[in-house]
Amino acid sequence: MKRVVAVLAGLVLLSTVAGAGPAGTVAGSVRVRPGDDWTLPGWVRPSANSGLFSETAAPEFGVETRSLDLSWRQLQPDGPGTLDARGAGFAQDMSFPPLSWQLADRRPFWARIFASGSRWAPAWVADECGVEPIGPDYDGQYHLPLWNECVWGRLLALYRRLFVDEGLRADPRLRLVYVPGAFTWAEYDYDMVSKAAEQGLTFEKYRSWYRHAWRDLTSLFGPYSSKLVFTGEDYPWGPWGARTDLFAKQAVDAGLGIRTGITEVFNFHLSEAPSYGSRIEPDGHMTVDESLPVHDGRHVAATENECFNDCDYHTSEPYYAVRQANLKALQLRTNWLYVVPGPSYMRQFPLHWRWVRLSIGKTASDSPDAWAALRDAEDTYWKNTTGPFTGDRRWPGRPWVRNLERWLVQRDVGPDGRARRSTADVHSGVLGPENGTAYEGLRTDRARGQTSLYFDLDDRFPRGRREPVQIKVTYRDAGGGDWWIEYRGGRSPAVRRTGDGAWKTATFRLPRPAFANGLAAGPTSGSRRARATTSTCASSGWCGCDPPRVDDFSCSVLFFSSMNEHTVAGRIDLREGPWPETAS
């Protein structure tokens, strides 16, 4: 990926064999190709309980899971207790074939019952429960109040009839179920809750229902409850302020999975996402608590990435938008991703999407790569809101978030490793003003003695065998001079820059490097440390440069990847020769 000022930009993929040659030995080979390189080692296969899903399967794009879409009125038009498998339905300007017809398709599916809309639900529900619809939503639709215990009880009875009595919860083709089936597009936003509050719904009444609703569903689904996916979100713009900020986390704690629908706006609102375990630390980095049940490999952590020039969003930078949205999805450790091949630009960016498909659902112990997308990005949701960031969680740099990281973490450490944001690649308001400004890339600052970028690699990342290493670096070929990768006891062949200003990917194959965790600069609990460095010839014998000057460089994304299963990955030094800093 290519977001830098000078040479060292982008993509580093690492796999290993251990054992090393003599100090300073040049070993291996390097190949340079134009543009980005999303290839992965040949051994990589999709993870279990992961996938791309949509309304219609598109195997040519890796979308294997189609929808089972139904409306409540379609299934129970005349009263409770029955189940109509032959009637058609509709919702959101979509028509649904009969249940029996949809189930005759033997391919895997995900399920969504459109339940809350006044035209989705059977007329008898409102009559029997004595409720009036609330609305309108942004599509002009009205909805039944699910927090009414009568309405909720009738909807639970439908879920029992379909998923328990008919055995659908145990169907091996069923991958996931969006719940509870409200509101617009069956996405549980708080627009209707806010309208109900204006009409007299109290927080206490809402909370009373909410406290049992998700346990009702997990109890009903029993051993298959890990298929349930709550479609709400953290910090949901509710009518009662901070009192509902963590309600999505309560649904996850009750045993549901989670789905957000807006990682397309990749800088906004999802940095602090408790239901995914994502947390903004005081230094602005995000960490993810992978010990949560939602990341246990059985549950679903999902998002949707299809609204790039759709859904009233627009961008003139579709590649950048798609790439960053998918990096954000992977930072959240998602294992399922909703897409629509056309609006998701799957035909235009097939190699990137193949990488995404092979990456979702991976863990630190079985992933083919670990990476850090280096950046400073503005999460405007927190611009004027303090939230949880007080006391020990005080976030001095608010609202600026540092990097998107997945098992590789960039560290600001002394004396020589405090990175600065790069101004070579700046994006503002992509898809909307709420998406803020992003400075893609971090850089060294030689004038202040900051000549290195340091990285901690998660110790769980594959290790334990001796195999070749492949490292990919996507860089901007600006200026002159050589750069190379250095490790304990040796280094790679050098890459000679031509100065043509193009983005290129250098792929290094290192036959026998040693990653010995020998770098200093601060504690590295639970991780191994790597370093990317600029250095003058006078201060280091590792430069191999002719003029006694090395200018600052920026780095956008580093990827460590294994060529073979269960390989060692460890610390490396990234070194380069001299070039003038050049704007992109």
Secondary structure, 3 states (H helix, E strand, C coil): CCCCCCCCCCCCCCCCCCCCCCCCEECCEEEEEECCCCCCCCCCCCCCCCEEECCCCEHHHCEEEEEEEEEHHHHCCCCCCCCCCCCCEEECCEEECCHHHHHHCCCCEEEEEECCECCCCCHHHHHHHCCCCECCCCCCCCECCCCCHHHHHHHHHHHHHHHHHCCHHHCCCEEEEEECCCCHHHCCCCHHHHHHHHCCCCHHHHHHHHHHHHHHHHHHHHHHHHHEEECCCCCCCCCCHHHHCCHHHHHHHCCCEEEECCCCCCCCCCCCEHHHCEEECCCCCEEECCCCHHHCCCCCEEEECCCCCCCCCCCCCHHHHHHHHHHHHHHCCCCEEECCCCCCCCCCCHHHHHHHHHHCCCCCCCCCEEEEEEEEEECHHHCCCCCCCCHHHCCCCCCEEEEEEEEEEEECECCCECCEECCCCEEECCCCHHHCEEEECEECEHHHCECEEEEEEECCCCCCCCCCEEEEEEEECCCCCEEEEEEECEECCCEECCCCCCEEEEEEEECCCECCCCCCCCCCCCEEEEEEECCCCCCCCCCCCCCCCCCCCEECEEEEEECCCCCCCCCCEEEECCCCCCCC
